[in-house]
Amino acid sequence: MTTPTSNSGSVASAQAGGLLAQWRSPADALLPRLVARLDDPAAEVRFRAAELLACLGPAAAAHADEVAALIGDTGAPRPHAHGRPSPRPPCGRSPG
């Protein structure tokens, strides 16, 4: 998760979600990267970062105010080529 373009930030966030769904221990490594994504210019990346921080539960509690600051964010997830947002599995579940 390096300096993002909208697409790379979204892809990186999706990869992070996949890791968290399968294996909770990368939380310490992912936490600072997810927090950095809360300021991403792309609304979809901000949304996904907040969603993944919620999946981390107590490990992300110190960043609750940063997530709460996004409540008024009016950006919407960008649709994919098929015209619908990508499906997001519930926390802790793999897609499929």
C-alpha positions in Angstrom: 0.0 0.0 0.0 2.2 2.8 -1.3 1.2 6.3 -2.5 -2.2 5.6 -4.2 -3.9 6.3 -7.3 -7.6 5.6 -7.0 -7.3 2.2 -8.5 -4.2 1.1 -6.7 -5.6 2.2 -3.3 -8.8 0.3 -4.0 -6.9 -2.8 -5.0 -4.6 -2.6 -2.0 -7.5 -2.2 0.3 -9.3 -5.2 -1.2 -6.1 -7.3 -0.7 -5.9 -6.1 2.9 -9.5 -7.1 3.4 -8.8 -10.6 2.0 -5.9 -11.0 4.5 -8.1 -9.9 7.4 -10.9 -12.2 6.4 -8.5 -15.2 6.4 -5.9 -14.3 9.0 -6.3 -11.7 11.8 -2.6 -11.4 12.7 -1.6 -8.9 10.0 -3.7 -6.3 11.9 -0.6 -4.6 13.5 1.1 -4.2 10.1 -2.1 -3.1 8.3 -3.4 -0.6 10.9 -1.1 2.3 10.0 -1.7 1.8 6.3 -5.5 1.7 6.7 -5.4 4.8 8.8 -3.4 6.6 6.1 -6.1 5.6 3.6 -8.7 7.6 5.5 -7.4 10.7 3.8 -7.2 9.2 0.3 -8.7 11.4 -2.4 -10.8 8.5 -3.7 -14.1 8.1 -1.8 -14.1 4.3 -2.4 -10.7 4.0 -0.8 -11.7 6.0 2.3 -14.9 3.9 2.6 -13.0 0.6 2.4 -10.3 1.8 4.9 -13.0 2.7 7.4 -14.8 -0.6 6.8 -11.6 -2.6 7.4 -10.8 -0.6 10.5 -14.2 -1.5 11.8 -13.3 -5.2 11.1 -10.2 -4.8 13.4 -12.5 -3.9 16.3 -10.6 -3.0 19.5 -7.2 -3.0 17.7 -8.4 0.1 15.8 -10.1 1.9 18.7 -7.5 4.6 18.9 -8.6 5.7 15.5 -12.3 5.9 16.1 -12.3 9.7 16.0 -10.6 9.7 12.5 -13.3 7.3 11.2 -16.1 9.3 12.8 -14.8 12.4 11.0 -15.8 10.7 7.8 -19.5 10.5 8.7 -20.3 13.6 6.6 -18.2 12.3 3.7 -20.6 12.6 0.7 -18.4 10.5 -1.7 -19.8 7.3 -3.0 -18.0 4.1 -4.0 -17.1 4.2 -7.6 -18.9 1.6 -9.7 -16.9 -1.0 -11.5 -17.1 -1.8 -15.2 -20.3 -3.8 -14.8 -22.0 -0.7 -13.2 -22.3 -2.0 -9.6 -20.0 -1.5 -6.7 -17.8 -4.5 -5.9 -19.3 -6.9 -3.3 -17.8 -6.6 0.2 -17.9 -9.7 2.3 -18.7 -9.3 6.0 -15.8 -9.0 8.3 -14.0 -12.3 8.8 -15.6 -14.0 5.9 -14.0 -14.9 2.6 -16.0 -14.2 -0.6 -17.6 -17.2 -2.3 
